[in-house]
């Protein structure tokens, strides 16, 4: 049962991920991405990681995708019909061949990385409480991995500030020119 | 194997909670009209049944027999899907609310009146509840109408802004009770002195304000805004699709009132009666939730609507800093172990 559900969800998530790239209407792209996130959250649940599943839906489903939709609606991209002309070229033989080769390479790298990854081998030596509950996860995150966790949050903060600075700098010369 | 008695108890609980939610949604439409009439010196609906009690039923039948319109140029699939996704989250999230203490009938313990006792109950509620904004946005966009689109855009901006405050105030409660399980949170407030409203007065106020914005109710109902946007995101909707939006709004109000009861008012705890039987506790829960539901109606017919920039200013410049401050102070108290309120609670 759980296995069947896993394969179904994996298939659906890949299908909706393809939908993100192939759909012509940007709103449909966003909705496909949302569907993909949901399938991933279900897979996390099947693996017993309740917190990560909830966080996935809360952060990506509830907040980030809403912002995506918001921006797309504001941009008003209009008639998607203009994209049709490129379609014939998109699926030409060299392009498809290139995509297949790159995908195969990526898959190989991914499989190799998973095989080498310390995470897979460390699965047996996880703390006795495990990281599937909130308590266990918090204990690990704010105990053993506190420093990396804080470093990542600082990195994210720096990125956010950098984005604001970059976005502001573009505008200020115009204002100066006017006044 | 699950014994068939357990299964029967589970099915009964689901039927009771789910049926209760839908009926409260229907009754709220009547209550809204009755109370608004009362506040405006009118009589309100009084033709269908005694005190107009059958009015929601009559409305339901009317909605079913109305013509369902599809606007020109609408995205058909999304137009049909949006009301469903607007109503679904409220129906899903009611599952984690614990309505009573352990039900004991003839010496046998049937557990709490709750469908699911999740360890991540609060997170589940927030995650699924946050999805209700899609119904409003997609409904607004798929209608192919400028009024609808404006309503949808406003709703998305508003709900994201106020969700932050809502989550931060809930985080402070979680920090106090040390668990994400709603049943354990309400268990931790068994006596009136330990209710979180005393230790989180600021958090409670922020939660109540954000609650109005999250459910798109007056004075924050910018998704509808009938004075300028006709009816906002559901301008183009008719018949049962419109009724689903309506049901979704009232169900969301009910769920968030239940959440406020669990988080701040001790859930099923009865003031000054610690070992009250479960049905008294259940009654207390219903009474507290009804109080919040009445507040929704009371505010709607009392206050005028904000301006949109005022709404955003309030959300980002006042409520968010206050919520952060509240969380910070709570964090300091918790980490230093100053449990002043538990001492006070033991006195009562």
Interface residues (C-beta under 8 A of the other chain):
Chain A: X27 X34 X50 X51 X54 X55 X57 X58 X61 X62 X63 X66 X67 X69 X70 X73 X74 X133 X134
Chain B: X75 X78 X118 X119 X120 X123 X124 X126 X127 X128 X130 X131 X133 X134 X137 X138 X141 X149 X152 X153 X156 X157 X159 X160 X163 X180
